[in-house]
Amino acid sequence: MSELDLLKRKLERELAARRAAETLLERKSQELYDANEKLQAFADHTRAILETAAEGIMTYDESGLIRTFNRSARVIFGVDDAIGVDIRELFKLTADQALKLFGENMDGGLIDPDSEIIYQVEPIEIQGIRRGATFLCEISLSRATIASAPTFIAVVRDMTKKKQLEARLNQVRNMESIGQLAAGVAHEINTPIQFIGNNINFLEGAFDDIGSLLDLYGDLSRAVENDQSSRTIIEEINKQIELADLGFLRTEFPLAISQSLEGIDRVTKIVRALKEFSSPSTTTKASIDVNESIETALAITANRFRDLAEVRTDFDVTLPHVIGIGGQFNQSILNILTNAADAMEIHRTSKSGVVVVETRQTEDDIEIRFHDNGCGIPTDIRDRIFEPFFTTKDVGQGTGQGLAFVYDVIVNKHCGTVSAHSRSEGGTTVLVTLPTRICEYHLRREHESTAS
């Protein structure tokens, strides 16, 4: 083979290698272009999700400077943009809350092993700032390592509408309770008022007879003073004594007065009980006498049980007071008793219903048990009775907020428990437990709320 042929073959090999390299470069360029397109599409997709999310989403570095700030965050905080702004300028923070924004106690949160993202378990309730005014919001925090640097992700929810909804639900609950109890309370007050009125009418009629008799005694006194004949007057007096039946009146007057005073005392107790139940708008925690609260609730619901069931109590008189929101606790007891009264309807004809309320103290808790022999709770709905708006009543007879309110008050606001169990002999037992000391979590939340 000549030298020229060798050169030609070498040139052909180089051209083939160049074409292969160009083909490989073109393929790699296309793959890179496709990857960039996919990456851009993913970025656009992620951006669309972030921008259309109902929650405000922002990221910030360990110095607090905001790096991303989505549309909902701009709406929540009422700003056009906050990129580069210190996140602490968006909130009214306590020292403890400021530390939490930068991951204090987050190491105890949930860890995603694939991404090494740490999620804070408990959301933080905090005061945000919007156009110079504060509003309540809730933040869920997580921390990730991006480009070897810690990045914090905050998901912000405006709690204003939720609080307004809770206020409306509380109003619905109150109206439902008022509707259920109005007739019973009216009857409880009407009964003593009625016999007070009857006694007053009796005393009024008797006083007319006694007034006539007193007039005759006046005539007799004047006749004796003037040495006039008094025989006729004495005869009239004797007739009037017989007509008025003074012996009967001497017996009945003290009884009528005693009954009237007793009726006034019953009305006073009912009014006092209503006053205690009508002033629970405050959320301030104070000392609660559990036995007294139950007795007050029983006084208000007495008419509901009168034609249905016998109510028995077995109270531990050594119970300590607990710390809680008195009005809301009273309302929750009232709701449980009202539900028990509804379950007693099956005994309206036989009047064989029995409701027993017991209180006991354990080592750490106070237990309140409500036993009834009513219709019971079907197994398939037992797990749902504490859900908001769940009710087995017909439309217009209840909103399903009674036991949901009980759960919220006992569990969420008093660190207790509430459960319902079927009894082997029929009926239901509702068990409420309350810690004798308010739990640390709620003390901390209350302190944060007060400080902010």
QUINORVEN-V382169 format. One line per field, one symbol per residue. psi: psi as a letter, one per 30 degrees, with the letter a starting at -180 (. if undefined). A space follows every 50 residues. Layout:
psi=???
This chain:
psi=kleeeeeeeeeeeeeeeeeeeeeeeeeeeeeeeeeeeeeeeeeeeeeeee ffkflkklklafffkkeljleeeeeefhlelgkfkkffffljkleeeeee fggkgffgakkjfefhkkkkeklkkljlkjhflllklkkkklkljkhgkk kkkkjkkkgeeeeeeeeeeeeeeeeeeeeefeeeeeeeeeeeeefeeeee eeeeeeeeeeeeeeeeeeeeeeeeeghlkgeeeeeeeeeeeeefieeeef efeeeeeeeeeeeeeeeeeeeeeeeeffggfkgkkakkjeeeeeeeeeee gefefegelkkkkikjfgklllkajeeeeeeeeeeeeeeeeeffffgeef hgkkkkkkklkaeflkkkkjklhaflkkefgefffgkkgkkgllkfflfg fefeeeeeeeeefggalklkkkkegkakkkkkkkkfkkleeeeeeeeeee e.
